[in-house]
Amino acid sequence: MKARLKELEANAISELESVTDIKSLDPWRVYYLGKNGSLTQILRSLKNLSPDERKSVGAQANKLKLLLQSELQRKKDFLKENELSRAFEKKDLDISLPGRAFPAGRTHPITQSLREICHIFSTMGFGVVEGPEVELDYYNFEALNIPPDHPARDMFDTLWLDSSVDGDSNPMLLRTHTSPMQIRIMENSPPPIRVIVPGKVYRYEASDATHESMFTQVEGLAVGEGITLANLKGTLFEFASRLFGAERKMRFRCDYFPFVEPGVEMSIECLACGGNGCKLCSNSGWLEILGAGMVHPDVLKRVGYDPQIYSGFAFGLGVERIPMLKYGVEDIRLFYENDTRFLKQF
Ligand code: FA5
């Protein structure tokens, strides 16, 4: 067996010496080192030897395997180098050509919009805080005047989590809006407050051209003495005209959210159709971008603020709707399909 290994080594090395191009290296590798190659067969037959023989022949065979592998690599490098210099001599290789550029990644359009929104509000004096996406029923609903069985729970199709803290008395869920952060912020700091909260929210609903089951919101909250609905309107109009330009039409209409009184929604004239009606705006000429209102006195009381002294406004903005309006994107689902042909336009 040892003599066979010696012979195999001599043959393998001399055959390798005579190989002159990279393509012919593979048959050599398959013949000697492949699954059914000569050396592999010897290694397999070791089990038939006595323990002593197996030990010494096994060591020799393994050493040969390492030697052949390294000789193969050495030859490959040598031939590659040779091919390159030959191509270079024949002028097949133009080293003055510019290198191939790697495609660069870019910021996702939703992140771009989110940054722009946060920047505008921070120049208007709002701080930025973030909150948990896994939330307690208490913050997502109860503290916002939405007790169990309140019909407003239907507005927020909820993804509930199996686990619960406190038995079943405080179930957990994926937050359906960023409004729970209103409570968490007010619980932890005294007025005056002026913050925005960007983040992901989740709803158990079928997606369509303007609705996704996971989307992004920016919550806004301002609480202090003497804050009125006029402050809310002024803030949001200022924000929207900085974002879309002063010439873009905006409108406020009544809406209902249990945690504000009164409640409003704000819509922006559809850019895709110039207000004439299209698929993006469901032929209305308008696209709703946010819900808002004056913080309900019961919500203020619940966090220990005196509603006789303090008042405030809050709003919840749908971030995906912003690039849809700005760039005339007709389907929200495009943002999350990860088609780079779409994403690289932004
Ligand atoms: C809310 O989520 C309230 N929390 C907003 C609020 C905050 C009201 C503070 C009062 C005070 P609404 O469900 O309408 O409200 O969502 C707010 C915005 O999120 C909508 O105007 C819309 O722009 C966006 N939005 C709502 N549902 C979806 C969805 N499924 N996909 C994408 N965007 C959505």
Residues whose N, C-alpha, C, O or C-beta is under 5 A from the ligand:
A	BS01	FA5	T176 H177 S179 T210 H211 E212 F215 F257 V260 E288 I289 L290 G291 A292 G293 A314 F315 G316 L317 G318 R321
